[in-house]
Amino acid sequence: MAGTGIKMAELSIAQVAIYAFPLIFAVVCARNLGPANYGVVAFYTALTSFLCMFIEFGFDSIGVREVHAMSRREDPEQVMWNVTLAKLIVCLLTCIVAVPVLLATRSSAEASMSYAMLIYMVAFALDTSWYLRSLELMRSVMFVAAASRLAGIVLLVCVVTGHDDVGAAMWTYAFVAWANAIVGWLLMRQSLGLGKPRLEVPHLKSLFRSGAAIVVGNLSGASLTSGGIAVLGVLADPVLTGAANMALRIKTAGQAVMLPLSQLGFVRLSTLVGYDPTAAVALGRRLFYALMAISLTVALLIIINADLIAALAYGLPKAPEPAGVLVRLLAVGIPASVAGNLFGLQCLTLFKQERAYVLVLLAAAAIFFGLLLFSDASNSPNYGWAFLTAESWVFLAAGLHLRRVVRAS
């Protein structure tokens, strides 16, 4: 218990750093760039996050599972090499398609932001924090996250000072990703003594087969967040786009309180499910109850203080009108979002139910975009209600399917 408590504390510090940066990034940009220019930055960061979900391809979750698989426990390092190579392959294809489209369709004044997005995605493919977590090296995870984000915050405050610094904001975003990747690799080289990688084509094929199912679900899930912001950037005015992105950042920061428990719980579930499914189910139930208690408390605090939080984020006596409404609506969905992640991405994947996970998330994306596109997207509550409905569906559908799987096993 003492060891678990220490690891939870270290992972908590890491998650504070990871989720503090996007929130501070949003606040600094909203205050210094103004609502309209911040909306442009929000579009690019949201699109980058969405494309990174494709690059991740489900490999991080599969990697944690593979590290603890009986056949790989003697050589977990090779899993890390194979996952990294697979992510770089997907990253290359994604950049080849996405960046030329942006350069052709967006203003030439935004070209540097497209290049910054490309640089960010390469660094994202090189991130190995999932591997450090899978080995429960939480102190290393803490150091990597804290060092890279602190450096990014210092750089952000120095270079984003006026309305015209939209390009500098996006390059700061890319800097943090590279700092995270470089520090992570240096730390692993020093502490784990990384050897030479071996090309394992059969394992790569296996990763892509498993990932091909998960990535569809992940992309569908990302469409509710980053994808939705990108769609608002096309359909609605920049002020509403920025307000929605700000509300999403605040919601994500609230959920970060649960991430240390969720991530460490996933590692422990991965360890148990292979040889003691009954113990894994018992742990999963305890994890669910703890997450619900914390998430309900966090959601209530945000709902009560939504207008104040939005005003503080924008640095104005009163935030833009859509901001408070969206902060409140998105906070309502925090418990459903946390439960949906536990039941869907984590537990369905562990029980090898990737296809069910994909179908649940595809349906959620259809619900979200159906409600958003067939209503008035310029009306801020419509985005919030569409988001809340889709997250509630994931929670209920994934939970009911998981219940059937557990009873059958």
C-alpha positions as a Python dict, from the first residue, in 0.01 Angstrom:
ca = {
    (1, 'M'): (0, 0, 0),
    (2, 'A'): (284, 241, 79),
    (3, 'G'): (449, 170, -256),
    (4, 'T'): (119, 219, -437),
    (5, 'G'): (61, 547, -254),
    (6, 'I'): (402, 679, -358),
    (7, 'K'): (344, 582, -720),
    (8, 'M'): (1, 746, -713),
    (9, 'A'): (156, 1067, -578),
    (10, 'E'): (427, 1065, -847),
    (11, 'L'): (175, 998, -1121),
    (12, 'S'): (-50, 1272, -980),
    (13, 'I'): (230, 1527, -1011),
    (14, 'A'): (292, 1410, -1368),
    (15, 'Q'): (-73, 1451, -1458),
    (16, 'V'): (-90, 1795, -1297),
    (17, 'A'): (199, 1900, -1522),
    (18, 'I'): (51, 1735, -1833),
    (19, 'Y'): (-291, 1892, -1796),
    (20, 'A'): (-174, 2222, -1649),
    (21, 'F'): (10, 2312, -1968),
    (22, 'P'): (-291, 2301, -2207),
    (23, 'L'): (-497, 2496, -1955),
    (24, 'I'): (-226, 2759, -1901),
    (25, 'F'): (-167, 2763, -2277),
    (26, 'A'): (-536, 2835, -2334),
    (27, 'V'): (-548, 3107, -2068),
    (28, 'V'): (-231, 3287, -2186),
    (29, 'C'): (-341, 3272, -2550),
    (30, 'A'): (-697, 3383, -2476),
    (31, 'R'): (-573, 3681, -2275),
    (32, 'N'): (-289, 3793, -2502),
    (33, 'L'): (-417, 3701, -2847),
    (34, 'G'): (-778, 3806, -2794),
    (35, 'P'): (-1089, 3589, -2844),
    (36, 'A'): (-1072, 3586, -3228),
    (37, 'N'): (-701, 3502, -3269),
    (38, 'Y'): (-727, 3253, -2986),
    (39, 'G'): (-1001, 3083, -3188),
    (40, 'V'): (-752, 3036, -3475),
    (41, 'V'): (-494, 2880, -3240),
    (42, 'A'): (-767, 2664, -3088),
    (43, 'F'): (-851, 2531, -3435),
    (44, 'Y'): (-491, 2423, -3501),
    (45, 'T'): (-432, 2271, -3158),
    (46, 'A'): (-763, 2083, -3177),
    (47, 'L'): (-683, 1953, -3526),
    (48, 'T'): (-336, 1849, -3409),
    (49, 'S'): (-482, 1658, -3114),
    (50, 'F'): (-730, 1485, -3345),
    (51, 'L'): (-459, 1377, -3590),
    (52, 'C'): (-242, 1257, -3301),
    (53, 'M'): (-521, 1021, -3203),
    (54, 'F'): (-476, 863, -3545),
    (55, 'I'): (-98, 846, -3499),
    (56, 'E'): (-141, 682, -3159),
    (57, 'F'): (-353, 418, -3342),
    (58, 'G'): (-437, 245, -3017),
    (59, 'F'): (-72, 141, -2984),
    (60, 'D'): (-28, 282, -2633),
    (61, 'S'): (-307, 69, -2486),
    (62, 'I'): (-195, -235, -2686),
    (63, 'G'): (165, -173, -2577),
    (64, 'V'): (72, -180, -2208),
    (65, 'R'): (-115, -505, -2267),
    (66, 'E'): (174, -655, -2467),
    (67, 'V'): (437, -564, -2206),
    (68, 'H'): (244, -773, -1953),
    (69, 'A'): (165, -1059, -2193),
    (70, 'M'): (323, -1389, -2088),
    (71, 'S'): (515, -1419, -2415),
    (72, 'R'): (670, -1072, -2380),
    (73, 'R'): (756, -1042, -2012),
    (74, 'E'): (1115, -1151, -2074),
    (75, 'D'): (1170, -884, -2340),
    (76, 'P'): (937, -585, -2282),
    (77, 'E'): (1191, -347, -2436),
    (78, 'Q'): (1125, -485, -2784),
    (79, 'V'): (756, -401, -2746),
    (80, 'M'): (858, -38, -2696),
    (81, 'W'): (1075, -38, -3010),
    (82, 'N'): (801, -198, -3220),
    (83, 'V'): (530, 39, -3097),
    (84, 'T'): (749, 343, -3162),
    (85, 'L'): (829, 228, -3516),
    (86, 'A'): (461, 161, -3585),
    (87, 'K'): (366, 511, -3463),
    (88, 'L'): (634, 672, -3682),
    (89, 'I'): (500, 489, -3987),
    (90, 'V'): (148, 617, -3922),
    (91, 'C'): (286, 966, -3847),
    (92, 'L'): (462, 983, -4183),
    (93, 'L'): (144, 893, -4371),
    (94, 'T'): (-62, 1139, -4167),
    (95, 'C'): (177, 1428, -4231),
    (96, 'I'): (192, 1356, -4603),
    (97, 'V'): (-186, 1388, -4626),
    (98, 'A'): (-274, 1655, -4369),
    (99, 'V'): (-10, 1926, -4407),
    (100, 'P'): (-47, 1984, -4786),
    (101, 'V'): (-426, 2004, -4743),
    (102, 'L'): (-389, 2272, -4474),
    (103, 'L'): (-138, 2470, -4680),
    (104, 'A'): (-376, 2464, -4977),
    (105, 'T'): (-696, 2550, -4792),
    (106, 'R'): (-592, 2786, -4511),
    (107, 'S'): (-456, 3140, -4532),
    (108, 'S'): (-90, 3174, -4632),
    (109, 'A'): (-37, 3374, -4312),
    (110, 'E'): (-105, 3052, -4118),
    (111, 'A'): (157, 2841, -4303),
    (112, 'S'): (400, 2846, -4010),
    (113, 'M'): (127, 2702, -3787),
    (114, 'S'): (85, 2409, -4026),
    (115, 'Y'): (459, 2338, -4012),
    (116, 'A'): (454, 2361, -3632),
    (117, 'M'): (173, 2107, -3632),
    (118, 'L'): (388, 1870, -3842),
    (119, 'I'): (680, 1905, -3599),
    (120, 'Y'): (449, 1838, -3306),
    (121, 'M'): (313, 1517, -3461),
    (122, 'V'): (661, 1371, -3516),
    (123, 'A'): (747, 1435, -3151),
    (124, 'F'): (418, 1281, -3044),
    (125, 'A'): (506, 961, -3232),
    (126, 'L'): (833, 942, -3036),
    (127, 'D'): (667, 975, -2694),
    (128, 'T'): (728, 668, -2475),
    (129, 'S'): (561, 773, -2151),
    (130, 'W'): (316, 482, -2196),
    (131, 'Y'): (612, 242, -2164),
    (132, 'L'): (738, 404, -1845),
    (133, 'R'): (387, 378, -1698),
    (134, 'S'): (358, 13, -1800),
    (135, 'L'): (672, -64, -1598),
    (136, 'E'): (534, 149, -1310),
    (137, 'L'): (834, 385, -1333),
    (138, 'M'): (616, 669, -1212),
    (139, 'R'): (905, 882, -1087),
    (140, 'S'): (1048, 891, -1438),
    (141, 'V'): (704, 976, -1580),
    (142, 'M'): (680, 1260, -1325),
    (143, 'F'): (1020, 1403, -1414),
    (144, 'V'): (963, 1391, -1791),
    (145, 'A'): (621, 1554, -1768),
    (146, 'A'): (720, 1822, -1517),
    (147, 'A'): (1045, 1922, -1690),
    (148, 'S'): (900, 1952, -2040),
    (149, 'R'): (582, 2135, -1934),
    (150, 'L'): (764, 2378, -1705),
    (151, 'A'): (1001, 2467, -1987),
    (152, 'G'): (702, 2513, -2219),
    (153, 'I'): (522, 2744, -1977),
    (154, 'V'): (832, 2963, -1939),
    (155, 'L'): (871, 2984, -2318),
    (156, 'L'): (500, 3054, -2366),
    (157, 'V'): (499, 3347, -2124),
    (158, 'C'): (809, 3491, -2293),
    (159, 'V'): (700, 3471, -2658),
    (160, 'V'): (318, 3507, -2655),
    (161, 'T'): (271, 3866, -2545),
    (162, 'G'): (60, 4035, -2814),
    (163, 'H'): (-230, 3989, -3055),
    (164, 'D'): (-2, 3890, -3346),
    (165, 'D'): (183, 3605, -3172),
    (166, 'V'): (-37, 3324, -3307),
    (167, 'G'): (255, 3153, -3481),
    (168, 'A'): (473, 3173, -3171),
    (169, 'A'): (195, 3012, -2969),
    (170, 'M'): (179, 2712, -3202),
    (171, 'W'): (558, 2669, -3208),
    (172, 'T'): (558, 2669, -2827),
    (173, 'Y'): (302, 2390, -2844),
    (174, 'A'): (541, 2192, -3066),
    (175, 'F'): (838, 2268, -2839),
    (176, 'V'): (671, 2099, -2542),
    (177, 'A'): (612, 1780, -2742),
    (178, 'W'): (978, 1764, -2844),
    (179, 'A'): (1102, 1844, -2494),
    (180, 'N'): (884, 1560, -2361),
    (181, 'A'): (1015, 1312, -2620),
    (182, 'I'): (1383, 1405, -2582),
    (183, 'V'): (1384, 1404, -2201),
    (184, 'G'): (1196, 1071, -2202),
    (185, 'W'): (1444, 900, -2433),
    (186, 'L'): (1745, 1036, -2245),
    (187, 'L'): (1599, 917, -1916),
    (188, 'M'): (1523, 570, -2052),
    (189, 'R'): (1870, 540, -2200),
    (190, 'Q'): (2027, 628, -1866),
    (191, 'S'): (1803, 420, -1637),
    (192, 'L'): (1710, 122, -1855),
    (193, 'G'): (2017, 93, -2077),
    (194, 'L'): (1831, 60, -2406),
    (195, 'G'): (1985, -190, -2644),
    (196, 'K'): (1964, -211, -3020),
    (197, 'P'): (1615, -254, -3167),
    (198, 'R'): (1527, -556, -3375),
    (199, 'L'): (1285, -544, -3667),
    (200, 'E'): (1002, -787, -3588),
    (201, 'V'): (770, -782, -3885),
    (202, 'P'): (522, -1038, -3742),
    (203, 'H'): (485, -832, -3423),
    (204, 'L'): (442, -512, -3625),
    (205, 'K'): (167, -678, -3826),
    (206, 'S'): (1, -792, -3505),
    (207, 'L'): (15, -438, -3363),
    (208, 'F'): (-143, -293, -3676),
    (209, 'R'): (-416, -558, -3678),
    (210, 'S'): (-512, -483, -3318),
    (211, 'G'): (-462, -111, -3362),
    (212, 'A'): (-674, -94, -3675),
    (213, 'A'): (-977, -179, -3465),
    (214, 'I'): (-891, 46, -3170),
    (215, 'V'): (-795, 350, -3380),
    (216, 'V'): (-1141, 374, -3532),
    (217, 'G'): (-1285, 389, -3184),
    (218, 'N'): (-1021, 635, -3065),
    (219, 'L'): (-1076, 861, -3364),
    (220, 'S'): (-1449, 846, -3306),
    (221, 'G'): (-1390, 944, -2945),
    (222, 'A'): (-1152, 1224, -3047),
    (223, 'S'): (-1414, 1354, -3289),
    (224, 'L'): (-1624, 1443, -2986),
    (225, 'T'): (-1343, 1663, -2852),
    (226, 'S'): (-1081, 1789, -3095),
    (227, 'G'): (-1288, 1700, -3401),
    (228, 'G'): (-1585, 1892, -3267),
    (229, 'I'): (-1371, 2202, -3210),
    (230, 'A'): (-1233, 2173, -3564),
    (231, 'V'): (-1588, 2153, -3703),
    (232, 'L'): (-1688, 2459, -3500),
    (233, 'G'): (-1387, 2637, -3649),
    (234, 'V'): (-1548, 2588, -3990),
    (235, 'L'): (-1916, 2640, -3901),
    (236, 'A'): (-1915, 2895, -3620),
    (237, 'D'): (-1742, 3222, -3540),
    (238, 'P'): (-1394, 3223, -3378),
    (239, 'V'): (-1529, 3347, -3043),
    (240, 'L'): (-1757, 3043, -3005),
    (241, 'T'): (-1477, 2812, -3123),
    (242, 'G'): (-1244, 2957, -2861),
    (243, 'A'): (-1511, 2934, -2590),
    (244, 'A'): (-1578, 2568, -2670),
    (245, 'N'): (-1207, 2491, -2666),
    (246, 'M'): (-1167, 2671, -2334),
    (247, 'A'): (-1458, 2473, -2184),
    (248, 'L'): (-1303, 2151, -2311),
    (249, 'R'): (-967, 2241, -2155),
    (250, 'I'): (-1133, 2311, -1820),
    (251, 'K'): (-1324, 1982, -1837),
    (252, 'T'): (-1004, 1795, -1925),
    (253, 'A'): (-820, 1963, -1636),
    (254, 'G'): (-1099, 1851, -1402),
    (255, 'Q'): (-1073, 1494, -1529),
    (256, 'A'): (-696, 1503, -1477),
    (257, 'V'): (-766, 1465, -1105),
    (258, 'M'): (-879, 1108, -1178),
    (259, 'L'): (-605, 1017, -1427),
    (260, 'P'): (-340, 891, -1181),
    (261, 'L'): (-590, 648, -1032),
    (262, 'S'): (-720, 554, -1377),
    (263, 'Q'): (-379, 495, -1533),
    (264, 'L'): (-229, 302, -1243),
    (265, 'G'): (-551, 102, -1222),
    (266, 'F'): (-519, 13, -1590),
    (267, 'V'): (-164, -115, -1539),
    (268, 'R'): (-277, -329, -1245),
    (269, 'L'): (-579, -457, -1441),
    (270, 'S'): (-349, -547, -1731),
    (271, 'T'): (-133, -749, -1491),
    (272, 'L'): (-430, -936, -1337),
    (273, 'V'): (-654, -1006, -1633),
    (274, 'G'): (-416, -1257, -1794),
    (275, 'Y'): (-404, -1502, -1504),
    (276, 'D'): (-678, -1405, -1256),
    (277, 'P'): (-985, -1254, -1429),
    (278, 'T'): (-1192, -1275, -1108),
    (279, 'A'): (-944, -1056, -921),
    (280, 'A'): (-933, -818, -1219),
    (281, 'V'): (-1314, -778, -1211),
    (282, 'A'): (-1307, -714, -835),
    (283, 'L'): (-1038, -449, -879),
    (284, 'G'): (-1232, -296, -1167),
    (285, 'R'): (-1541, -255, -949),
    (286, 'R'): (-1344, -83, -673),
    (287, 'L'): (-1179, 140, -931),
    (288, 'F'): (-1518, 239, -1075),
    (289, 'Y'): (-1664, 333, -736),
    (290, 'A'): (-1359, 544, -647),
    (291, 'L'): (-1360, 722, -984),
    (292, 'M'): (-1731, 802, -960),
    (293, 'A'): (-1698, 951, -612),
    (294, 'I'): (-1413, 1179, -720),
    (295, 'S'): (-1564, 1274, -1058),
    (296, 'L'): (-1899, 1375, -910),
    (297, 'T'): (-1721, 1604, -663),
    (298, 'V'): (-1507, 1764, -936),
    (299, 'A'): (-1807, 1811, -1167),
    (300, 'L'): (-2013, 1978, -895),
    (301, 'L'): (-1732, 2221, -810),
    (302, 'I'): (-1691, 2325, -1174),
    (303, 'I'): (-2068, 2363, -1230),
    (304, 'I'): (-2109, 2588, -926),
    (305, 'N'): (-1815, 2811, -1025),
    (306, 'A'): (-1848, 2794, -1405),
    (307, 'D'): (-1890, 3167, -1471),
    (308, 'L'): (-1607, 3260, -1235),
    (309, 'I'): (-1374, 3001, -1387),
    (310, 'A'): (-1449, 3122, -1741),
    (311, 'A'): (-1394, 3487, -1646),
    (312, 'L'): (-1062, 3404, -1481),
    (313, 'A'): (-953, 3205, -1785),
    (314, 'Y'): (-1015, 3498, -2020),
    (315, 'G'): (-884, 3758, -1775),
    (316, 'L'): (-1200, 3965, -1818),
    (317, 'P'): (-1461, 4091, -1570),
    (318, 'K'): (-1706, 3876, -1764),
    (319, 'A'): (-1615, 3600, -2008),
    (320, 'P'): (-1772, 3579, -2357),
    (321, 'E'): (-2133, 3464, -2321),
    (322, 'P'): (-2089, 3110, -2463),
    (323, 'A'): (-1799, 3027, -2229),
    (324, 'G'): (-1988, 2994, -1899),
    (325, 'V'): (-2267, 2791, -2061),
    (326, 'L'): (-2028, 2547, -2222),
    (327, 'V'): (-1810, 2510, -1912),
    (328, 'R'): (-2120, 2414, -1715),
    (329, 'L'): (-2258, 2169, -1975),
    (330, 'L'): (-1927, 1992, -2032),
    (331, 'A'): (-1867, 1961, -1657),
    (332, 'V'): (-2199, 1776, -1621),
    (333, 'G'): (-2056, 1501, -1841),
    (334, 'I'): (-1734, 1441, -1643),
    (335, 'P'): (-1862, 1131, -1452),
    (336, 'A'): (-2000, 977, -1774),
    (337, 'S'): (-1672, 1051, -1956),
    (338, 'V'): (-1459, 890, -1683),
    (339, 'A'): (-1682, 582, -1663),
    (340, 'G'): (-1694, 553, -2043),
    (341, 'N'): (-1313, 552, -2060),
    (342, 'L'): (-1289, 282, -1791),
    (343, 'F'): (-1556, 58, -1947),
    (344, 'G'): (-1461, 124, -2308),
    (345, 'L'): (-1096, 191, -2391),
    (346, 'Q'): (-955, 17, -2084),
    (347, 'C'): (-1176, -280, -1993),
    (348, 'L'): (-1313, -374, -2335),
    (349, 'T'): (-958, -365, -2472),
    (350, 'L'): (-827, -584, -2189),
    (351, 'F'): (-1102, -839, -2255),
    (352, 'K'): (-1013, -829, -2628),
    (353, 'Q'): (-1345, -667, -2720),
    (354, 'E'): (-1194, -410, -2959),
    (355, 'R'): (-1473, -454, -3212),
    (356, 'A'): (-1741, -370, -2957),
    (357, 'Y'): (-1539, -67, -2846),
    (358, 'V'): (-1522, 55, -3206),
    (359, 'L'): (-1897, 15, -3261),
    (360, 'V'): (-1980, 203, -2941),
    (361, 'L'): (-1753, 496, -3034),
    (362, 'L'): (-1870, 504, -3395),
    (363, 'A'): (-2228, 533, -3275),
    (364, 'A'): (-2122, 809, -3032),
    (365, 'A'): (-1959, 1006, -3314),
    (366, 'A'): (-2270, 966, -3529),
    (367, 'I'): (-2489, 1091, -3243),
    (368, 'F'): (-2260, 1388, -3175),
    (369, 'F'): (-2223, 1510, -3533),
    (370, 'G'): (-2586, 1436, -3613),
    (371, 'L'): (-2701, 1658, -3327),
    (372, 'L'): (-2440, 1924, -3403),
    (373, 'L'): (-2488, 1948, -3779),
    (374, 'F'): (-2867, 1927, -3780),
    (375, 'S'): (-2901, 2200, -3518),
    (376, 'D'): (-2773, 2555, -3519),
    (377, 'A'): (-2398, 2516, -3457),
    (378, 'S'): (-2367, 2888, -3386),
    (379, 'N'): (-2589, 2842, -3079),
    (380, 'S'): (-2343, 2752, -2801),
    (381, 'P'): (-2571, 2518, -2594),
    (382, 'N'): (-2620, 2291, -2896),
    (383, 'Y'): (-2252, 2192, -2894),
    (384, 'G'): (-2267, 2122, -2520),
    (385, 'W'): (-2583, 1912, -2540),
    (386, 'A'): (-2450, 1712, -2836),
    (387, 'F'): (-2129, 1643, -2644),
    (388, 'L'): (-2314, 1540, -2328),
    (389, 'T'): (-2550, 1305, -2516),
    (390, 'A'): (-2265, 1129, -2696),
    (391, 'E'): (-2065, 1076, -2375),
    (392, 'S'): (-2369, 937, -2196),
    (393, 'W'): (-2417, 687, -2478),
    (394, 'V'): (-2055, 563, -2446),
    (395, 'F'): (-2094, 515, -2072),
    (396, 'L'): (-2418, 318, -2101),
    (397, 'A'): (-2339, 111, -2411),
    (398, 'A'): (-1983, 16, -2311),
    (399, 'G'): (-2093, -61, -1954),
    (400, 'L'): (-2377, -289, -2061),
    (401, 'H'): (-2157, -478, -2308),
    (402, 'L'): (-1879, -516, -2050),
    (403, 'R'): (-2133, -654, -1804),
    (404, 'R'): (-2233, -926, -2053),
    (405, 'V'): (-1867, -1012, -2122),
    (406, 'V'): (-1785, -1044, -1752),
    (407, 'R'): (-2087, -1263, -1683),
    (408, 'A'): (-2002, -1486, -1978),
    (409, 'S'): (-1643, -1532, -1861),
}
